[in-house]
Amino acid sequence: MNTSFLIFAAIAVRNPFWPIDYEGTLEPITAEPRVVETVVSEPEVNETTTAAAAAAAALAAKVAEEEAKAKVEQEKSKRAWSDAKKLLRVGGTTTVTEPDGTKRHAIMINGYAYGDGDLISVNHRKRRFTWKVQDLSGNGTLRLLRVRTRELD
């Protein structure tokens, strides 16, 4: 009876959360709850987080500054294209009928004849502006598509 009592006592004291062959510190099961208190120190300022936040703010300011510069440059570019387009002197239109009956339309710009798809270039303020002739029809309508601009040496 003594051995059965020891087995029963060992089973009653065994914590069900311990593994079967657990050899660590055995703590008896009690009805009283235990609270483990841990001391938390003051939150430290993480310099990496602070530096990252400062870098992100600097980057955002730089992006905003670049966007403002890009907007100013875009306005300058629109003005430059407009000024360069004023240098184009548009003359009359001509229509050529081919032997097979097809018609080609041309327009005189700065003394030269241009047709659909031709490129027109003008130098203005050390830049070369190039347009493509589009939708040239018999009624004299002319559309120019901006192609490129480049710096002249």
C-alpha positions as CSV (number, residue, x, y, z in Angstrom):
1,M,0.0,0.0,0.0
2,N,2.9,2.2,0.6
3,T,4.0,2.1,-3.1
4,S,0.6,2.8,-4.4
5,F,0.3,5.8,-2.2
6,L,3.7,7.1,-3.5
7,I,2.6,6.6,-7.1
8,F,-0.7,8.4,-6.4
9,A,1.1,11.2,-4.7
10,A,3.5,11.6,-7.6
11,I,0.7,11.6,-10.1
12,A,-1.2,14.2,-8.1
13,V,1.7,16.6,-7.8
14,R,2.8,16.3,-11.4
15,N,1.9,19.4,-13.4
16,P,0.2,18.3,-16.6
17,F,2.1,20.9,-18.6
18,W,5.4,19.4,-17.7
19,P,6.8,16.8,-20.1
20,I,6.8,13.2,-18.7
21,D,10.5,13.0,-18.2
22,Y,10.9,16.7,-17.1
23,E,13.9,17.1,-14.8
24,G,13.8,20.9,-14.3
25,T,12.6,22.7,-11.2
26,L,9.4,21.0,-10.0
27,E,6.9,23.4,-8.7
28,P,3.9,22.0,-6.7
29,I,0.4,22.7,-7.9
30,T,-1.4,25.1,-5.6
31,A,-4.8,26.7,-5.6
32,E,-3.3,30.1,-5.0
33,P,-2.5,32.1,-8.2
34,R,1.0,33.4,-8.7
35,V,1.8,36.6,-10.4
36,V,5.2,37.1,-11.8
37,E,6.1,40.8,-11.9
38,T,8.7,42.1,-14.3
39,V,10.1,45.6,-14.1
40,V,9.9,47.5,-17.3
41,S,12.5,50.3,-17.7
42,E,11.7,53.6,-19.3
43,P,11.2,53.3,-23.1
44,E,14.5,54.2,-24.7
45,V,14.5,56.4,-27.8
46,N,15.7,54.2,-30.6
47,E,18.2,56.3,-32.5
48,T,17.7,54.2,-35.6
49,T,14.0,54.9,-35.7
50,T,14.6,58.6,-35.1
51,A,17.2,58.8,-37.8
52,A,14.9,56.9,-40.2
53,A,12.1,59.3,-39.5
54,A,14.4,62.2,-40.1
55,A,15.6,60.7,-43.3
56,A,12.1,60.0,-44.5
57,A,11.1,63.6,-43.7
58,A,14.2,64.9,-45.6
59,L,13.4,62.7,-48.5
60,A,9.8,63.9,-48.6
61,A,11.0,67.5,-48.6
62,K,13.4,66.8,-51.4
63,V,10.7,65.1,-53.5
64,A,8.4,68.0,-52.9
65,E,11.1,70.4,-53.9
66,E,11.9,68.4,-57.1
67,E,8.2,68.3,-58.0
68,A,8.0,72.1,-57.6
69,K,11.1,72.5,-59.8
70,A,9.7,70.0,-62.4
71,K,6.4,72.1,-62.5
72,V,8.4,75.3,-63.1
73,E,10.5,73.6,-65.8
74,Q,7.3,72.2,-67.4
75,E,5.8,75.7,-67.5
76,K,9.1,77.0,-69.0
77,S,9.0,74.2,-71.5
78,K,5.4,75.0,-72.5
79,R,6.4,78.6,-73.0
80,A,9.6,77.6,-75.0
81,W,7.5,75.4,-77.3
82,S,5.1,78.2,-77.8
83,D,7.8,80.7,-78.5
84,A,9.5,78.3,-81.0
85,K,6.2,77.6,-82.8
86,K,5.8,81.3,-83.4
87,L,8.9,81.1,-85.6
88,L,7.1,78.8,-88.0
89,R,5.7,80.8,-90.9
90,V,2.9,78.8,-92.5
91,G,2.3,79.5,-96.2
92,G,-0.3,78.1,-98.5
93,T,-1.3,74.5,-99.0
94,T,-0.9,72.4,-102.2
95,T,-2.6,69.3,-103.4
96,V,-0.8,66.9,-105.8
97,T,-2.8,64.3,-107.7
98,E,-0.8,61.2,-108.5
99,P,-1.3,59.3,-111.9
100,D,-3.3,56.6,-110.1
101,G,-5.8,59.2,-108.8
102,T,-4.6,59.5,-105.2
103,K,-4.1,62.9,-103.7
104,R,-1.4,64.1,-101.5
105,H,-1.6,67.3,-99.5
106,A,1.4,69.5,-98.6
107,I,1.8,72.7,-96.7
108,M,4.5,75.4,-97.1
109,I,6.3,76.2,-93.8
110,N,9.2,78.5,-93.7
111,G,9.5,78.2,-97.5
112,Y,9.6,74.4,-97.6
113,A,6.8,71.9,-98.5
114,Y,5.9,69.3,-95.8
115,G,3.4,66.4,-96.0
116,D,1.8,64.1,-93.4
117,G,4.5,62.4,-91.2
118,D,7.3,64.9,-92.1
119,L,9.4,66.4,-89.3
120,I,9.9,70.1,-89.0
121,S,12.7,71.6,-86.8
122,V,13.4,75.1,-85.6
123,N,16.3,76.4,-83.6
124,H,15.4,78.8,-80.8
125,R,17.4,79.9,-77.7
126,K,20.1,77.3,-78.1
127,R,17.6,74.5,-78.4
128,R,16.3,72.6,-81.4
129,F,12.5,72.0,-81.4
130,T,11.1,69.2,-83.6
131,W,7.4,68.6,-84.6
132,K,5.7,66.0,-86.8
133,V,3.1,67.1,-89.3
134,Q,-0.2,65.3,-88.6
135,D,-3.7,65.3,-90.0
136,L,-2.9,67.6,-93.0
137,S,-6.2,67.7,-94.9
138,G,-7.4,69.4,-98.0
139,N,-9.3,72.1,-96.0
140,G,-6.0,73.6,-94.7
141,T,-6.1,72.2,-91.2
142,L,-2.6,71.6,-89.7
143,R,-1.8,69.7,-86.6
144,L,1.8,69.6,-85.3
145,L,2.8,66.9,-82.7
146,R,5.7,67.7,-80.4
147,V,8.4,65.1,-81.0
148,R,11.5,66.3,-79.1
149,T,13.7,69.1,-78.0
150,R,17.4,69.0,-77.5
151,E,20.2,71.3,-76.4
152,L,22.4,72.7,-79.1
153,D,26.2,72.9,-78.5
